[in-house]
């Protein structure tokens, strides 16, 4: 699936090397209103550009609370690097399913930053 066709995208950059974080495992979940439990929608890995295209298919997104979980410990272990955060979870609300959402993650072994991108 092409990146531009997904209404939800992410991009992970390794700020230690200045390169995309290739092969980082991530999981997209949605909070179910009825029982307040997370339902996993997709599990995947970042590509060579640090992106994970096709997190949601067009028309699949609906208003609600979502979570991107990034396995940062697994990534840093593959890089031979100790890290402080075993995982990063970014929880966000989608109120308008017709918009596109981009959730970048800037990552180092000792810190991370995220924001709503475009």
N, C-alpha and C positions, 0 to 999 in steps of 0.2 A: 504494500500500500504506500502511496506517495505521501510524503510529509505534509504537503500543503492541503491534502484532502481531509486530514484529521482535525477535528475542532479542538483537540487538546494535544499539546506537544511539550517536550522537555528537552533540555540541552545541558549536559554536565561537563564542566571544565575543571581540569586538574590545575589549580593555580600554582602548585609546586613546580610543575614542569612547563606550564604555559600551553599544554596540549589538551585536546578533548579526552575525557575519561572513557576509554574504550572498554567494553566488556563488563560494565557495572550492572549488576542485577537490580531490577526495580520491580515494584508491584503497585498497581493502581487498584484502589478499593473505593467503594461507595458506602456511606453510612445509611443503613436502612431505617426509615422512620418508625416502622412498626415495633421493632425490638431493639433498636439502638446498637445493632451489631454491624461490623464491617463485612461486606461481601466483596471478595476479590473479583475484579473484572478482567484483569490482564496481568501476566507476569512476563517479563521480557528482559533483554540486555541492550545496553547502549551500543550503537554501531561505531564504526571507525571515526566518525565525526562527533561522537559523544551524544548522539541523538537517539531517540526511540520513536521512530515514525509509527503512526497508526495506533496510538494508544486507545483511541475510540474511533469507531467508524462514524461517518456523517449520519446524523439522525439518531445515534445511540445515546448522546448526551441529553440528560434531563436535569432540571434544577435540583440541587441538593448539595450535600457535603461530601467531598472527595478527599482521598489521601494518597499521596505518592510516597512510598517507602523505598529508600535507597540502601542497599547493602554495602555501606562504606567500608566496613571491616573486611569483607571479602575482597573488595577492590584493592585496598591497601596491602593486604596479605599477598595478593598476586604481584604487587609492585615491590614486595620485600620491605615494606615500611610499616612500622608500628603506628597506631593511630589512637586517638582519644575517644572518638564517637563510633560505636559499633554499627549504628545505623542512623539515618536521618529520615524523619517523617515530616512531610509538609502537608498540612491539612488546610483546605480552602473551600470556599463556597462558590457555587455556580448558580446565579440567579436568572441568567438569560441564556438559554441554550442555543440561541442563534449567533452568539458571539464566538470568537476564537479565543483560546486561552493558552498562554505559553508560560511554563514554570521552569526557569533556569535554575541551576544549582552550581555555585562556585565552591570548589571543594579543596581543602588541604587536610593533612593528617590531624591538625589541631583546631580547625575552625571550618565554618561553612556560612554561606550567604545565599539567600534566595529572594526572589521578588517576582512580581507579575510582569512578564515581558510582553512584547508585541509580536 
